[in-house]
Amino acid sequence: MEKPIIFSIDDDPQVLNAISRDLKTKYSSQYKIISTTSAKEALERVIELKNEARAVAMFICDQRMPEMEGVDFLEEAIKIYPEAKRILLTAYSDTEAAINAINKVQLDYYLMKPWDPAEEKLYPVVDDLISDWQSNYKPDFKGLRVIGYQYSPFSHNIKDYLAGNLIPYLWMDIEKNSEAQHLLELNNLSKENLPVVLLEDGSIVIQPDVATLAERIGCNLEVTAEVYDVVIIGAGPAGLAAAVYGASEGLKTLVIERKAPGGQAGTSSRIENYLGFPSGLTGADLTRRAISQARRLGAEFLSPREVVDIRQVEGYKILTLNDGQEINCRSIIITTGVDYRKLETKGIEDFTGAGIYYGAATTEASACKDKSVYIVGGGNSAGQSAVYLSKFADKVYIIVRKDSLSYTMSSYLIQQIADLSNIEVLTDTEVREAKGDTHLENLIIEHLPTGKKTTGNAAALYIFIGAKPFTDWLGASVQRDQKGFIETGRDLTAYPEFTKNWKLKRDPFLLETSLPGIFAAGDVRSGAMNRVASAVGEGSMAISFVHKYLAEN
């Protein structure tokens, strides 16, 4: 934990050296002592300290300074650090100014120069004031701070990226957090500049896109190898498992993720049927463990980066990223998973990111406190989200077209939902329209058997209506089924074009695609079981086939 600061300002270097020496002698073990001869420089530094979320416990300031008087400095400083204690250094002739400052800047004490001996004239005063400051001091959050509007899609994207990449941050709603407005004013920014991200070093990023933010916080690392043994495209459970096994078995391994590690499983508020965790674990926790494990074993990560093309040149695979960079490798495992299907209903697109979210969007749960929220979908992800949101929302409504949850949801989740009094399941029901001004406010829903429509207040709508594979970026040479899922192994032989193009004497390995040395695992693969455990199994299994392929070549 960083030490709170005692800040001393005096234009006379001898006096400044003396006060700094005495302060460091007594307080340097618990406080950082900062000194300067310039009042204007001090004010600039105070703003920087505020941006860095540093704590200032005390200002000790000389009254007679050429740039500005001590009282004027303190008047500006207390706007930034109103809780900091204030001591004015004065000569005998400045006594009247010091007395007037007691009211003007709520001066805590004025200290006559010289203060020798410090043990009698300085330390007792500082001890008393520091003790009083400590009793009311609450440390500020140390890390990234995001200032924005709650119902801004731009702000939501930033929060979603940070949460998905397990980067701690503090959300500061400009409409509810007075400190957020204060930070904007200090840095001469306005609401038109939102969202704004304050980094740990105090620097500010205005309206960053995800790629820019990743670069500024050091997440978007560069590749280190000229050729990788295996590149894994997608960092969901299958991709992370492949990374762990690939790296642990000596393969030069790179993982490329276009959004955030964990995939859809990473956003799950609770996974209760994963082997070895009897009380369940969050998707974020599973992701964090897997990333740490893969990195410890030597796997490298690029995120957020997107692969837009794969081509083969003389036995090597060359991946082209969305920024034009190319990466060479000997084999590829595609684990890009699936995207949520869009709900094509009036008003949904207008409020996506502003009250309407695809997937769990746990970053927005706290904004639903004591309000009504709706969930569309009857699968396990929808059920897990409902249970999680019930801790915040006054009422959670689950909307399903069928007459029961039992068709698509696990029995343990159905029982949990039944036991929670603030969750209500609306069967045989569909959303007909989303309405609001700048964000979602109301939903019109229809009971299908009767045709009756009702309107309900809605703080948020979470959509879980199935998924489509993320494979549109692949060329025609990678065989896919009618729904876009990647075909692998023996299933490829059912396609006439495959038998024409496959020139190897052997059949494709179990998880190998129509291109030799390119494999698929997890939900993106045709016939996958759509379970976290099976995705992990396929990811680890794909590495065994990579070894066989590399041995051939």
C-alpha positions in Angstrom: 0.0 0.0 0.0 1.3 3.4 -1.0 2.1 5.9 1.8 -0.1 9.0 2.3 1.7 12.2 1.4 2.8 15.2 3.5 3.3 18.1 1.0 5.5 21.0 1.9 5.9 24.2 -0.1 8.3 27.1 0.5 10.1 29.3 -2.0 13.1 29.6 0.3 15.3 26.5 -0.4 16.9 26.7 3.1 13.6 26.7 4.9 12.2 24.0 2.6 15.2 21.8 3.2 14.8 22.3 7.0 11.1 21.4 7.1 11.6 18.4 4.7 14.5 17.2 6.9 12.4 17.4 10.1 9.4 15.7 8.5 11.4 12.9 7.0 13.2 12.3 10.4 9.9 11.6 12.2 7.4 10.6 9.5 9.1 9.0 6.5 8.4 5.5 7.7 4.6 6.0 7.4 4.3 9.0 5.0 5.9 10.1 1.7 7.3 13.6 2.1 7.1 15.7 -1.1 8.6 19.2 -1.3 8.8 22.0 -3.8 9.8 25.7 -4.0 7.1 26.6 -6.5 3.4 27.0 -5.6 2.2 26.7 -9.2 4.3 23.5 -9.6 2.8 22.2 -6.4 -0.8 22.8 -7.7 0.0 20.9 -10.9 1.5 18.0 -8.9 -1.6 18.0 -6.6 -3.9 17.5 -9.7 -1.6 14.6 -10.8 -1.8 13.0 -7.4 -5.5 13.2 -7.5 -5.6 11.5 -10.9 -3.3 8.8 -9.5 -5.7 8.3 -6.5 -2.9 9.2 -4.1 -3.8 10.3 -0.6 -2.6 13.7 0.7 -2.7 13.9 4.5 -1.3 17.4 5.0 -0.1 20.6 3.3 2.5 22.7 5.0 2.8 25.9 3.1 4.7 29.2 3.5 2.6 32.3 3.5 5.0 34.7 1.6 5.7 33.2 -1.8 6.2 35.2 -5.1 4.0 33.1 -7.3 1.0 33.1 -4.9 0.6 33.5 -1.2 0.2 30.5 0.9 -3.4 31.2 1.8 -4.2 31.4 -1.9 -2.4 28.1 -2.6 -4.3 26.4 0.2 -7.6 27.8 -1.1 -7.0 26.0 -4.4 -5.5 22.8 -2.8 -8.5 22.2 -0.5 -10.8 22.1 -3.6 -8.8 19.0 -4.7 -8.1 17.5 -1.2 -10.7 18.9 1.1 -9.9 16.5 3.9 -6.1 17.2 4.0 -4.8 19.1 7.1 -3.4 22.6 6.5 -0.5 24.3 8.3 0.7 27.8 7.3 4.3 28.7 7.9 4.5 32.4 8.9 6.8 35.1 10.1 5.8 37.3 13.0 4.5 40.0 10.6 2.2 37.5 8.9 0.3 36.6 12.0 -2.8 38.6 11.0 -2.9 36.9 7.6 -2.7 33.6 9.3 -5.5 34.4 11.7 -7.7 35.5 8.7 -6.8 32.2 7.0 -8.4 30.2 9.8 -11.8 31.2 8.4 -10.9 31.6 4.7 -9.3 28.2 4.2 -10.2 26.4 7.5 -6.6 26.6 8.5 -5.7 24.0 11.1 -2.6 25.6 12.5 -0.1 28.4 11.8 3.5 27.8 12.7 5.9 30.6 13.4 9.4 30.4 11.9 11.8 29.2 13.1 10.2 26.1 14.8 13.3 24.8 16.6 13.3 22.6 18.4 11.1 20.4 16.2 10.4 18.0 19.1 8.6 20.8 21.0 7.2 23.1 18.3 6.6 20.9 15.1 6.1 17.3 16.0 3.3 17.7 18.6 1.3 19.9 16.1 1.8 17.5 13.2 1.1 14.4 15.4 -2.2 15.8 16.5 -3.4 16.8 13.1 -2.2 13.6 11.4 -4.0 11.5 14.1 -7.2 13.4 13.4 -6.8 12.9 9.6 -6.1 9.2 10.0 -9.3 8.7 12.0 -11.4 9.8 9.0 -9.2 8.6 6.2 -10.6 6.0 3.8 -8.2 4.9 1.0 -9.3 5.6 -2.5 -9.6 2.7 -5.0 -6.1 2.1 -6.5 -6.4 1.1 -10.2 -8.3 2.0 -13.3 -11.3 4.3 -12.9 -13.9 4.6 -15.6 -16.1 7.6 -15.7 -19.2 7.5 -17.9 -23.0 7.2 -18.3 -24.6 4.0 -17.0 -26.7 3.6 -20.1 -24.0 4.3 -22.7 -23.0 1.5 -25.1 -19.6 3.0 -25.3 -19.1 2.8 -21.5 -20.6 -0.7 -21.5 -18.0 -1.9 -24.0 -15.1 -0.6 -21.9 -16.5 -2.1 -18.7 -17.2 -5.4 -20.5 -13.7 -5.6 -21.8 -12.1 -4.8 -18.5 -14.3 -7.3 -16.6 -13.8 -10.0 -19.2 -10.1 -9.6 -19.0 -10.2 -9.8 -15.2 -8.7 -6.2 -14.9 -9.9 -4.5 -11.7 -11.5 -1.1 -12.2 -13.8 1.3 -10.4 -17.0 2.4 -12.2 -17.9 6.0 -11.6 -21.4 7.0 -12.9 -21.3 10.7 -13.8 -24.9 11.1 -12.8 -24.5 9.6 -9.3 -20.9 10.1 -8.3 -19.9 13.6 -7.3 -16.2 12.6 -7.4 -16.5 11.7 -11.1 -17.7 15.3 -11.9 -14.9 16.6 -9.7 -12.2 14.7 -11.6 -13.6 15.9 -14.9 -13.4 19.5 -13.7 -9.9 19.2 -12.4 -8.7 18.0 -15.8 -10.7 20.5 -17.8 -12.9 17.9 -19.3 -16.7 17.9 -19.9 -19.4 15.3 -20.2 -19.0 15.4 -24.0 -15.6 13.7 -23.4 -17.1 10.6 -21.8 -16.3 7.9 -21.3 -13.0 8.7 -19.7 -10.5 6.2 -18.3 -8.0 7.3 -15.6 -5.0 5.0 -15.6 -3.0 4.0 -12.5 -0.2 6.4 -13.4 -2.7 9.3 -13.5 -2.8 9.7 -17.3 -6.2 10.0 -19.0 -7.6 8.2 -22.0 -10.6 9.9 -23.6 -13.3 7.8 -25.4 -10.9 4.9 -26.1 -11.8 2.0 -28.2 -11.0 -1.4 -26.8 -7.8 -1.8 -28.8 -6.5 1.6 -27.7 -7.3 0.9 -24.1 -5.6 -2.5 -24.2 -2.5 -0.9 -25.6 -2.4 1.8 -22.9 -2.8 -0.7 -20.0 -0.2 -3.1 -21.5 -2.5 -6.0 -22.4 -2.0 -6.0 -26.1 1.4 -7.7 -26.1 3.4 -8.4 -29.2 4.4 -11.8 -30.5 7.9 -13.1 -29.5 8.5 -16.0 -31.9 9.1 -16.1 -35.7 7.2 -19.4 -35.9 4.8 -21.0 -33.4 4.2 -24.7 -33.1 0.5 -24.0 -32.5 -1.7 -21.0 -32.6 -5.0 -21.2 -30.8 -7.7 -18.9 -32.1 -10.1 -18.2 -29.3 -9.6 -18.2 -25.5 -12.8 -19.9 -24.3 -12.6 -23.2 -22.2 -11.5 -25.2 -25.2 -8.8 -22.7 -26.2 -7.5 -22.3 -22.7 -7.3 -26.0 -22.2 -5.4 -26.3 -25.4 -3.0 -23.6 -24.3 -2.3 -25.3 -21.0 -1.6 -28.7 -22.6 0.3 -27.3 -25.5 2.6 -25.1 -23.4 3.1 -27.9 -20.8 4.1 -30.3 -23.5 6.8 -28.1 -24.9 5.0 -26.6 -27.9 5.6 -22.9 -28.6 2.0 -21.8 -28.0 0.2 -18.6 -28.8 -3.5 -17.8 -28.0 -5.3 -15.0 -29.9 -8.6 -13.7 -28.5 -10.7 -11.1 -30.2 -12.7 -10.0 -27.1 -12.0 -11.4 -23.7 -10.7 -14.8 -22.4 -13.3 -17.2 -21.1 -15.8 -17.1 -23.9 -19.5 -17.4 -23.0 -18.5 -19.6 -20.0 -16.3 -16.7 -18.7 -19.4 -14.5 -18.3 -21.3 -17.1 -16.4 -22.2 -16.0 -12.8 -22.1 -19.6 -11.6 -21.0 -23.0 -13.1 -22.3 -25.7 -10.8 -21.8 -28.9 -12.9 -18.1 -28.7 -13.5 -16.2 -31.6 -12.2 -14.2 -31.0 -9.0 -16.1 -27.9 -7.7 -19.0 -29.2 -5.6 -20.1 -25.7 -4.6 -19.6 -24.3 -8.2 -17.4 -21.5 -9.4 -17.9 -18.4 -11.5 -16.9 -18.3 -15.1 -14.5 -15.4 -14.3 -12.8 -17.6 -11.6 -12.4 -20.5 -14.0 -11.0 -18.2 -16.6 -8.5 -16.6 -14.2 -7.2 -19.9 -13.0 -6.8 -21.2 -16.6 -5.0 -18.1 -17.8 -2.6 -18.1 -14.9 -1.9 -21.8 -15.4 -1.3 -21.4 -19.2 1.0 -18.3 -18.7 3.0 -20.1 -16.0 3.6 -22.9 -18.4 4.8 -20.6 -21.2 1.8 -19.8 -23.4 1.6 -16.4 -24.9 -1.6 -14.3 -25.3 -2.7 -11.6 -27.8 -6.0 -9.8 -26.8 -8.0 -8.1 -28.2 -6.8 -9.2 -31.6 -8.8 -10.8 -34.3 -7.8 -13.3 -37.0 -9.3 -12.3 -40.4 -7.6 -14.8 -42.7 -5.6 -18.0 -42.8 -3.5 -19.2 -45.7 -1.0 -22.0 -46.2 2.4 -21.5 -47.8 4.8 -24.5 -48.2 3.5 -26.4 -45.2 3.3 -23.3 -42.9 0.1 -21.5 -41.8 0.1 -17.7 -42.0 -2.5 -15.9 -40.0 -3.5 -12.3 -40.8 -4.8 -10.2 -38.0 -7.2 -7.3 -38.2 -4.4 -4.8 -37.9 -2.5 -6.3 -40.9 0.1 -8.2 -38.8 1.0 -11.7 -39.9 1.9 -14.6 -37.7 3.6 -17.8 -38.9 2.8 -21.2 -37.3 2.9 -24.9 -38.0 -0.6 -25.8 -36.8 -3.8 -24.1 -35.7 -6.6 -24.9 -33.3 -9.8 -23.0 -33.9 -11.8 -22.5 -30.7 -13.7 -19.3 -31.5 -16.9 -20.6 -29.9 -20.3 -19.0 -30.6 -22.0 -15.6 -30.6 -25.4 -15.0 -29.1 -28.1 -14.8 -31.7 -29.8 -11.4 -32.1 -33.3 -10.8 -31.1 -35.0 -9.3 -34.1 -37.8 -7.4 -32.2 -38.8 -3.7 -32.5 -36.6 -1.4 -30.3 -34.0 -4.1 -29.3 -31.2 -2.7 -31.5 -31.9 0.8 -30.4 -31.1 0.0 -26.7 -28.4 -2.6 -27.1 -25.7 -1.6 -24.6 -28.1 0.9 -23.0 -30.3 -1.5 -20.9 -30.3 -4.4 -23.3 -27.5 -6.9 -23.2 -26.6 -10.2 -24.9 -25.3 -12.7 -22.3 -24.8 -12.3 -18.6 -23.3 -8.7 -18.6 -22.6 -9.0 -14.9 -20.9 -5.6 -15.0 -24.4 -4.0 -15.2 -26.0 -6.0 -12.4 -25.5 -3.4 -9.7 -27.4 -0.9 -11.7 -30.5 -3.1 -11.4 -30.7 -2.8 -7.7 -34.3 -2.7 -6.5 -35.6 -2.6 -10.1 -37.3 -5.1 -12.4 -35.3 -6.9 -15.0 -36.2 -9.4 -17.8 -34.4 -12.4 -19.2 -35.2 -14.0 -22.6 -34.2 -17.6 -22.9 -34.7 -20.9 -21.2 -31.2 -22.5 -21.2 -28.8 -22.9 -18.3 -27.0 -19.5 -19.1 -30.4 -17.8 -18.7 -31.1 -19.6 -15.5 -27.7 -18.8 -14.0 -28.1 -15.2 -14.9 -31.6 -15.1 -13.3 -30.3 -16.5 -10.0 -27.4 -14.0 -10.0 -29.6 -11.0 -10.8 -32.1 -11.9 -8.1 -29.5 -10.8 -5.6 -29.7 -7.2 -6.9 -33.1 -6.8 -8.6 -36.4 -6.4 -6.9 -38.0 -8.7 -9.5 -36.6 -11.0 -12.2 -38.8 -12.2 -15.0 -37.8 -15.1 -17.3 -39.5 -15.1 -20.6 -39.8 -18.4 -22.6 -41.8 -19.3 -25.6 -42.5 -22.9 -24.4 -44.8 -23.9 -21.6 -41.9 -24.9 -19.2 -38.2 -24.5 -18.5 -37.8 -28.3 -18.3 -37.1 -28.6 -22.1 -33.8 -26.8 -22.0 -32.7 -26.1 -18.4 -31.0 -28.4 -15.9 -33.2 -29.5 -13.1 -31.0 -28.1 -10.4 -31.3 -24.7 -11.8 -35.1 -25.0 -12.2 -35.3 -25.9 -8.5 -33.1 -22.9 -7.5 -35.4 -20.6 -9.5 -38.5 -22.1 -7.9 -37.0 -21.4 -4.4 -36.4 -17.7 -5.1 -39.5 -15.6 -4.4 -38.4 -12.7 -6.6 -38.0 -14.7 -9.8 -41.1 -15.3 -12.0 -41.2 -17.5 -15.1 -43.4 -16.2 -17.9 -44.1 -19.2 -20.1 -45.7 -19.1 -23.6 -44.5 -15.5 -23.8 -42.5 -13.3 -26.2 -41.1 -9.8 -26.2 -42.9 -7.6 -28.7 -41.3 -4.2 -28.3 -38.6 -2.4 -26.3 -39.3 1.2 -25.4 -37.6 4.1 -23.8 -36.0 7.5 -24.3 -32.2 7.3 -24.1 -32.2 3.8 -22.6 -34.5 0.9 -22.0 -37.5 1.8 -19.8 -40.4 -0.5 -20.8 -41.0 -3.9 -22.4 -44.2 -4.9 -24.2 -44.7 -8.6 -23.9 -47.4 -10.9 -25.3 -48.9 -14.1 -23.9 -49.1 -16.3 -27.0 -52.1 -18.5 -26.2 -54.4 -15.5 -25.4 -52.7 -12.7 -27.4 -52.8 -10.5 -24.4 -50.1 -7.8 -24.3 -48.8 -6.1 -21.2 -46.3 -3.4 -20.6 -43.8 -3.6 -17.7 -41.1 -1.3 -16.3 -37.7 -2.8 -17.2 -34.3 -1.6 -16.0 -32.6 -4.2 -18.2 -33.2 -7.0 -20.6 -30.7 -9.9 -20.9 -31.0 -12.0 -24.0 -30.0 -15.7 -24.2 -31.8 -17.1 -27.3 -29.2 -19.6 -28.7 -26.0 -19.1 -30.5 -24.4 -19.2 -33.9 -20.8 -20.2 -34.5 -18.2 -17.5 -35.1 -16.9 -18.8 -38.4 -17.9 -16.2 -41.0 -14.3 -15.1 -41.2 -13.1 -18.5 -42.4 -12.7 -19.1 -46.1 -14.6 -21.7 -48.1 -11.7 -24.2 -47.8 -12.7 -25.0 -44.2 -15.7 -27.2 -44.5 -18.7 -26.2 -42.4 -22.2 -27.6 -41.9 -25.4 -25.8 -42.9 -25.5 -23.8 -39.7 -21.9 -22.7 -40.0 -20.3 -25.1 -37.5 -16.9 -26.5 -38.5 -16.9 -30.1 -39.6 -14.1 -32.4 -38.4 -12.9 -36.0 -38.6 -14.8 -38.7 -40.4 -17.9 -36.4 -40.8 -16.0 -34.6 -43.6 -16.2 -37.6 -45.8 -19.9 -37.0 -46.3 -19.0 -33.9 -48.4 -18.1 -34.6 -52.1 -15.8 -31.5 -52.3 -13.8 -32.8 -49.3 -12.8 -36.0 -51.1 -11.7 -34.0 -54.1 -9.5 -31.7 -52.0 -8.0 -33.9 -49.3 -4.8 -35.3 -50.7 -3.2 -37.1 -47.7 -3.2 -40.9 -47.6 -4.6 -40.9 -44.1 -8.1 -39.8 -43.0 -8.4 -36.6 -41.0 -7.8 -36.9 -37.3 -10.9 -36.8 -35.0 -10.7 -33.0 -34.5 -9.0 -32.1 -37.8 -10.8 -29.8 -40.3 -10.8 -30.1 -44.1 -7.3 -28.4 -44.0 -4.5 -30.6 -42.7 -2.9 -29.2 -39.5 -5.9 -27.0 -38.7 -8.1 -28.4 -35.9 -11.4 -27.3 -34.2 -12.5 -27.8 -30.7 -15.3 -26.7 -28.4 -18.7 -25.1 -29.3 -17.5 -24.0 -32.8 -17.2 -27.6 -33.9 -20.2 -29.4 -35.5 -21.6 -32.0 -33.1 -20.0 -30.4 -30.0 -21.8 -31.1 -26.7 -22.0 -27.4 -25.5 -20.7 -28.1 -22.1 -17.6 -26.6 -20.4 -16.2 -30.0 -19.5 -16.5 -31.3 -23.0 -14.9 -28.1 -24.4 -12.0 -28.5 -22.0 -11.7 -32.2 -23.0 -11.7 -31.4 -26.7 -9.1 -28.6 -26.3 -6.7 -30.9 -24.5 -7.4 -33.7 -27.1 -6.6 -31.3 -30.0 -3.1 -31.0 -28.7 -2.5 -34.7 -29.0 -3.5 -34.5 -32.6 -1.2 -31.5 -33.1 1.7 -33.6 -31.9 0.8 -36.3 -34.5 0.5 -33.8 -37.3 3.8 -32.2 -36.4 5.5 -35.6 -36.3 4.3 -36.2 -39.9 5.7 -32.8 -41.0 
